[in-house]
Amino acid sequence: MCSAAPAQTPDWLVEGRVLGDAGEPLAGATVTAGDQRQTASDSGGVFSLPLGGRTGLLVIRRLGYFPQRIQLDTLHFRNGIARPVIRMISNAISLPEVAVSGRPMESIFRENNRTSLIDYGFAGKDLLLLVRTGKKYSLRLTTDAGEVLAELGMPADNLNILHQSCIGNFHAVGAGWAWEIAFDGQHLDTLPRYPAALFHQLVEPCMTVWDDCYFFRQCGPFRQSVQYSYVDEEQQKHVLATIHDEIAEQQMLRRYREILVAYMRTIPDVDQDDILAGKTPLTDPMQALKSENLIKMAESNELVAAIGFFDQMAADSVYAPLVGMGEWLYLFDHVNDQLFRFEPVTRERRSVPLVYHRSQGWRKEVLADMVLGRVYGRFLEKGGETVLKEIDLGSGAVKKEYALTIIPYLADRFRMRNGYLYFIGQPEVNVPNRRLYKLNLFKFMK
């Protein structure tokens, strides 16, 4: 009896073209199939990718554009070949449509008793919101005026971060998992989930991409030092700068040792031996601020109070933001009172003095308006009035001040775009519902 030979799975081929917002061909877009086969588009935006089958995903990525995903079984194959034209959407912060309004401040999103706003970000000329309704989370793409363009329910029920990466893509992050967001101009989608630990390890530390180099930030012990490094086109790593508050770090170390000694009095001798031998995370300064370690040591009222004060001290960490603005890269060293400007080719470093952050009310926050190329420091006056001070990037001095007298109660999540300050605020003290606002900064110049 003869058995039939197993049928051979035919190969399939995708020969497509990748275009930008205006229909221009995009070179260097990576196209990956579900079986990890990968190719890149040429100068005409054209790519060719053989497939083992028609199931799975086709993922398209390019620096400066939102990623896209396409279900392979939705492509039209003729004689085994599909020829899709893929139009990518820029994720660069751009000018929203201008709405004529005489009001200095407008609300874009309003919470109610069921719906709350977790976070938001600039998605090109629009806004991407992370919203919770009851116990469910969703992503909502809106115009600058609040009109909903697209919405996507998320599979997780504990999302707390909406992060825009150094290449401009958004990631929604929960306690255990993270999702990168895809967008094709009409529909929001997610790429396959990945562990949240990888987000914190690989995505979150990347600060910016500048002159084809990726710049990363790493905090030192007790968050009292920060090191910036970059990876060049040849995948070589270089240290850009290290900023270290040695006095604060020594104070934190002394406080932590006192807590550790007090904790050791509450545990068995065998556990004390492990600490003395350095066999637990509790003796690692890089892990000292992890919540699980601090909670573990809160064995008495005395320790709870000491740990609370220690955690409050750690919140006053080194603040040294790195900002790419135009052709230059700026490092605001608030520890050593210097503003560094890095040359684009030679990486030569020039500096000017900084003094604005020594003024009363400094909130340790620098806001960059990437559209207008301006940078502001945020201050809070004695009466609770928010003041923005525009910083001259050439001299480090304050150029102009803006007294924002109408910002409501408990405002946070401040961001700048095209002369408007966006933030989340609570308009009524006794009503916990908040709003997403945008404020015309130039109406408040002192």
FENCORTA-V240930 format. One record per residue. SS is DSSP state (H for helix, E for strand, - for the rest). BURIAL is I if it has 24 or more other ideal C-beta (glycine too) atoms within 12 Angstrom, else O. Layout:
ss->[SS;SS]
burial->[BURIAL;BURIAL]
This chain:
ss->[-;-;-;-;-;-;-;-;-;-;-;E;E;E;E;E;E;E;E;-;-;-;-;-;E;-;-;-;-;E;E;E;E;-;-;-;-;E;E;E;-;-;-;-;-;E;E;E;E;E;E;-;-;-;-;-;E;E;E;E;E;-;-;-;E;-;E;E;E;E;E;H;H;H;-;-;E;E;-;-;E;E;-;-;E;E;E;-;-;E;-;-;-;-;-;-;-;-;-;-;-;-;-;-;E;E;E;E;E;E;-;-;-;-;E;E;E;E;E;E;E;E;E;-;-;E;E;E;E;E;E;E;E;-;-;E;E;E;E;E;E;E;-;-;-;-;-;E;E;E;E;E;E;-;-;-;-;-;-;-;E;E;E;E;-;-;-;-;-;E;E;E;E;-;-;-;E;E;E;E;E;E;E;-;-;-;-;E;E;E;-;-;-;E;E;H;H;H;H;H;H;H;H;-;-;E;E;E;E;E;-;-;E;E;E;E;E;E;E;-;H;H;H;-;E;E;E;E;E;E;E;-;-;-;-;-;E;E;E;E;E;E;E;E;-;H;H;H;H;H;H;H;H;H;H;H;H;H;H;H;H;H;H;H;-;-;-;-;H;H;H;H;H;H;H;H;-;-;-;-;H;H;H;-;H;H;H;-;-;-;H;H;H;H;H;H;H;-;-;-;H;H;H;H;H;H;H;H;H;H;H;H;H;H;H;-;-;-;-;-;-;E;E;E;E;-;-;E;E;E;E;E;E;-;-;-;-;E;E;E;E;E;-;-;-;-;-;-;E;E;E;E;E;-;-;H;H;H;-;-;-;E;E;E;E;E;E;E;E;-;-;-;-;E;E;E;E;E;E;E;-;-;-;-;-;E;E;E;E;E;E;-;-;-;-;-;-;E;E;E;E;E;E;E;-;-;-;-;E;E;E;E;E;E;E;E;E;-;-;E;E;E;E;E;E;E;-;-;-;-;-;-;-;-;E;E;E;E;E;E;H;H;H;H;E;-]
burial->[O;O;O;O;O;O;O;O;O;O;O;I;I;I;I;I;I;I;I;I;O;O;O;O;I;I;O;I;I;I;I;I;I;I;O;O;I;O;I;O;I;O;O;O;I;I;I;I;I;O;I;O;O;I;O;I;I;I;I;I;I;I;I;I;I;I;I;I;I;I;O;I;O;O;I;O;O;O;O;O;O;I;O;I;I;I;I;I;I;I;I;I;I;O;O;I;O;O;O;O;O;O;O;O;I;I;I;I;I;I;I;O;O;O;I;I;I;I;I;I;I;I;I;I;I;I;I;I;I;I;I;I;O;O;O;O;I;I;I;I;I;I;I;I;O;I;O;O;I;I;I;I;I;I;O;I;O;O;I;O;I;I;I;I;I;I;I;I;I;I;I;I;I;I;O;O;I;I;I;I;I;I;I;I;I;O;O;I;I;I;I;O;O;O;O;I;O;O;I;O;O;O;I;O;I;I;I;I;I;I;O;O;I;I;I;I;I;I;I;I;I;I;I;I;I;I;I;I;I;I;I;O;O;O;O;O;O;O;O;I;I;I;I;I;I;O;O;I;I;O;O;I;I;O;I;I;O;O;I;I;O;I;I;I;O;O;O;O;O;O;O;O;O;O;I;O;O;O;O;I;O;I;I;O;I;O;O;I;I;O;O;O;I;I;O;O;I;O;O;O;O;O;I;O;O;I;I;O;O;I;I;O;I;I;O;O;I;I;I;I;I;I;I;I;I;O;O;I;I;I;I;I;I;I;I;O;O;O;I;I;I;I;O;O;O;O;I;O;O;O;O;O;O;I;O;I;I;O;O;O;I;I;I;O;I;I;I;I;I;I;O;O;I;I;I;I;I;I;I;I;O;O;O;O;O;I;I;I;I;I;I;I;I;O;O;I;O;I;O;O;I;I;I;I;O;I;I;I;O;O;I;I;I;I;I;I;I;I;I;I;I;I;I;I;I;I;I;O;O;O;O;O;I;I;I;I;I;I;I;I;I;O;O;I;O;O]
